[in-house]
Amino acid sequence: MTIEHRGCSPQVTMNALLMKIQDHFIYDKIAVPMTVPRISRTHLLERLTENLYSANATILNGRAGSGKTMLALDFSRHVGRTVAWYKVDAVDNELQVFCEYLTAAIRRQRPSINATSLIELAATVDADNAELLADALVFQLSEAKGEPLLIVIEDLHQVYDADWVVPFFRRFLPLLPSDVHVLMTCRSLPPAPLWRMRSKQMLRVLDEAELAFTVDDAIALFSSYGLGEDHARAAWNETNGRAATIAEFAATPGRAGRAVADNLLSFKPSRLRPLPSTPDFST
């Protein structure tokens, strides 16, 4: 999206660009979701907290319904940092559009960020030079005064195919200042050059198996609905701990009870111990 005005000053051109941005900007994409998780999964929150101090970024990787967004949201409520949230859509695959939303999200917590200069740079660099934009953003984050910051980028997989993703994040993540951590959610692993950052202790990953509900998580969730441990265990057995499915079990009247009944009916006679024979007292 390039705007040219012959004979106009750079400032006039930039003002025109910003006005065009406002025409298509969707503010809901940089708003922290209002949903409150039903329970806090303490063991996962502890893992994410450890990552704040041992790595620059964390990826929550899993298919739809694996609990990535709810965990990110719960962590943002407990992390004790200001939070910049950006939900990525497939139409954000242009570097300039991505930059518009990312900088707007960050400016909500660090108003001194000069979004204008960053957007102007994003409009002029090509994918191969996306590192220049990463450098500029890191510099501004380092210079901006504010509380420690958590940047949540939800659904980053939507733009994996964009040519700028690897050069931008390969430069951006390692250079982050110590008071900034990036938490990304995605439905598949990032491209290989980013994935290899894991071996350099810059990136931590929680995968779908780690995101699954434990039995204790299920019991806590069902308890919040006034349901017992038997219901929780039966639902956990049927869903393998998949977050969205087990949450639906707990929230749907009668479904947990049917799961308990099905669980009981599934017992095979061979799994039941035979009763001891009754002694004959007549002899």
C-alpha positions in Angstrom: 0.0 0.0 0.0 2.1 2.9 -1.3 0.8 6.5 -1.6 2.7 9.0 -3.7 1.9 12.7 -4.0 3.9 14.6 -6.5 5.2 18.0 -5.2 4.0 17.3 -1.6 6.3 17.4 1.4 7.2 14.1 3.2 5.0 15.2 6.1 1.9 15.8 3.9 2.5 12.4 2.2 2.8 10.7 5.6 -0.4 12.4 6.9 -2.2 11.1 3.8 -0.9 7.6 4.5 -2.0 7.7 8.2 -5.5 8.9 7.1 -5.7 5.9 4.7 -4.7 3.6 7.5 -7.5 4.9 9.7 -10.0 4.1 7.0 -9.3 0.3 7.2 -8.0 -0.1 10.7 -9.9 -2.6 12.9 -9.4 -1.7 16.5 -10.8 -4.9 17.9 -7.7 -6.6 16.6 -5.5 -4.8 19.1 -7.9 -5.1 22.0 -7.2 -7.7 24.8 -10.1 -10.2 24.7 -12.7 -9.6 27.5 -13.3 -13.3 28.1 -12.3 -14.5 31.5 -11.0 -18.1 31.7 -13.1 -20.4 33.9 -10.0 -21.6 35.8 -6.3 -20.8 36.0 -4.0 -23.7 35.0 -1.3 -22.9 37.5 1.3 -25.4 36.2 1.2 -23.8 32.7 1.3 -20.3 34.1 4.4 -21.2 36.0 6.0 -22.5 32.8 5.2 -19.2 31.0 6.6 -17.2 33.9 9.8 -19.1 33.8 10.1 -18.3 30.1 10.0 -14.6 30.8 13.4 -14.8 32.4 15.0 -17.6 30.3 14.0 -16.7 26.8 13.0 -13.8 24.6 9.8 -15.3 23.2 7.4 -18.2 23.7 5.2 -20.0 21.2 2.0 -21.8 22.1 1.5 -24.3 19.3 -1.6 -26.4 18.7 -4.6 -26.9 16.6 -7.8 -24.9 17.0 -9.5 -25.7 20.3 -6.3 -26.7 22.1 -6.5 -23.8 24.6 -3.8 -21.5 23.2 -5.8 -18.2 23.4 -7.3 -18.9 26.8 -3.9 -19.7 28.2 -2.4 -16.5 26.7 -5.3 -14.5 28.0 -5.0 -16.0 31.5 -1.3 -15.4 31.5 -1.8 -11.8 30.5 -4.0 -11.3 33.5 -1.5 -12.7 36.0 1.9 -11.7 34.5 2.2 -8.4 36.3 3.2 -6.6 33.1 1.4 -4.3 30.7 0.1 -6.2 27.7 0.0 -5.3 24.0 -2.3 -7.7 22.1 -2.5 -8.2 18.4 -4.8 -10.8 16.7 -3.4 -11.5 13.2 -5.6 -12.1 10.2 -4.6 -13.5 6.8 -5.0 -10.1 5.2 -2.2 -8.8 7.4 0.4 -10.5 5.2 1.8 -7.3 3.9 4.6 -6.0 6.1 3.2 -2.5 6.3 -0.2 -3.7 7.4 1.4 -6.0 10.0 3.5 -3.1 11.2 0.5 -0.8 11.5 -1.3 -3.2 13.9 1.8 -4.2 15.9 2.9 -0.7 16.5 -0.6 0.5 17.4 -0.9 -2.4 19.9 2.4 -1.5 21.5 1.7 2.3 21.6 -1.3 1.6 23.8 1.2 0.7 26.5 4.2 2.7 25.4 2.8 5.9 23.9 6.3 7.3 23.1 6.7 4.8 20.3 6.9 6.7 17.0 4.5 4.8 14.9 4.7 7.2 12.1 8.4 6.6 11.4 8.0 2.9 11.7 5.0 2.8 9.3 6.9 5.0 6.9 9.8 2.6 7.0 7.6 -0.4 6.5 6.1 1.2 3.4 9.5 1.6 1.8 11.4 -1.6 2.6 11.0 -4.9 0.8 10.8 -8.3 2.4 14.6 -8.9 2.1 15.2 -5.8 4.1 12.5 -6.4 6.8 15.4 -6.6 9.3 15.7 -2.8 9.0 12.2 -2.5 10.4 13.0 -5.0 13.2 16.0 -3.0 14.1 14.0 0.3 14.2 11.3 -1.3 16.4 13.7 -2.8 18.8 15.5 0.5 19.1 12.3 2.3 20.0 11.3 -0.4 22.5 14.7 0.0 24.1 14.4 3.8 24.3 10.8 4.0 25.4 10.2 4.3 29.1 7.5 2.1 30.6 6.7 -0.9 32.7 7.8 -4.4 31.6 5.8 -5.4 28.5 4.2 -8.6 27.3 3.5 -8.6 23.5 0.9 -11.2 22.5 0.7 -12.0 18.8 -2.3 -14.3 18.3 -2.6 -16.6 15.3 0.8 -15.7 13.8 0.4 -18.8 11.4 -1.9 -16.6 9.3 1.1 -14.9 7.8 3.7 -17.6 7.7 3.7 -17.6 3.9 4.7 -13.9 3.8 8.3 -13.4 2.6 9.1 -10.9 5.4 8.2 -13.2 8.3 11.5 -15.0 8.7 13.9 -12.0 8.2 11.8 -9.8 10.4 11.3 -12.2 13.4 14.8 -13.7 13.0 16.1 -10.2 13.7 13.4 -8.9 16.1 13.2 -11.7 18.7 17.0 -12.0 19.6 17.3 -8.3 20.0 14.4 -7.7 22.3 15.2 -5.7 25.4 15.1 -7.6 28.7 11.8 -6.0 29.8 9.9 -7.2 26.7 8.7 -10.7 26.1 6.8 -11.9 23.0 4.1 -14.6 23.3 2.9 -16.0 20.0 0.1 -18.5 19.4 -0.1 -20.6 16.2 -1.6 -23.7 14.7 1.6 -25.0 13.3 5.3 -24.6 13.9 7.0 -21.5 12.5 9.3 -21.7 9.5 12.5 -23.6 10.1 14.9 -20.6 10.6 12.7 -19.3 13.4 12.2 -22.8 14.9 16.0 -23.2 15.1 16.1 -20.3 17.6 14.8 -22.8 20.1 18.2 -24.4 20.3 19.8 -21.0 21.0 17.7 -20.6 24.2 15.9 -17.6 22.6 12.6 -19.4 22.1 10.4 -21.6 24.2 7.6 -23.8 22.8 4.6 -25.3 24.5 3.0 -27.8 22.1 -0.5 -29.3 22.0 0.3 -32.2 24.2 1.5 -29.8 27.0 -1.6 -27.6 26.5 -4.0 -30.5 27.1 -5.9 -30.5 30.3 -4.6 -32.8 33.1 -7.0 -34.7 35.2 -6.5 -32.1 38.0 -7.3 -29.3 35.5 -10.5 -31.2 34.5 -11.5 -31.7 38.1 -11.0 -28.0 38.9 -13.0 -27.0 35.7 -16.0 -29.3 36.5 -15.9 -28.2 40.2 -16.5 -24.6 39.0 -19.8 -25.9 37.5 -20.7 -27.7 40.6 -19.9 -31.1 39.1 -18.0 -33.9 40.8 -14.8 -35.7 40.1 -16.5 -38.7 38.5 -17.9 -36.4 35.8 -14.5 -34.8 35.3 -12.6 -38.0 34.9 -15.2 -39.4 32.5 -15.1 -36.3 30.3 -11.3 -36.3 30.4 -11.2 -40.0 29.3 -13.5 -39.2 26.3 -11.7 -36.0 25.2 -8.1 -36.8 26.0 -7.9 -33.5 27.7 -8.6 -31.3 24.6 -9.4 -27.9 26.0 -12.3 -26.8 23.9 -14.0 -30.2 24.0 -13.7 -30.7 27.7 -14.9 -27.2 28.3 -18.0 -28.0 26.2 -18.6 -31.1 28.2 -18.5 -29.2 31.5 -20.8 -26.4 30.2 -23.4 -28.6 28.5 -26.1 -29.8 30.9 -26.4 -33.5 31.1 -23.4 -34.3 28.9 -21.0 -35.0 31.7 -23.6 -37.3 33.4 -24.0 -39.3 30.1 -20.2 -39.6 30.0 -20.2 -41.1 33.5 -22.9 -43.6 32.5 -21.1 -44.5 29.2 -17.9 -44.9 31.2 -19.5 -47.4 33.6 -21.2 -49.3 30.7 -17.8 -49.6 29.0 -16.4 -51.8 31.7 -15.9 -55.4 30.4 -16.8 -58.3 32.7 -13.1 -59.4 32.5 -12.1 -56.2 34.2 -14.3 -56.9 37.2 -13.1 -59.2 40.0 -15.4 -62.2 40.5 -17.0 -62.3 44.0 -15.6 -65.1 46.2 -17.7 -68.2 46.4 -20.1 -68.5 49.4 -18.9 -71.1 51.8 -21.2 -74.1 52.4 -22.1 -74.1 56.0 -24.3 -77.1 55.8 -21.4 -79.5 56.1 
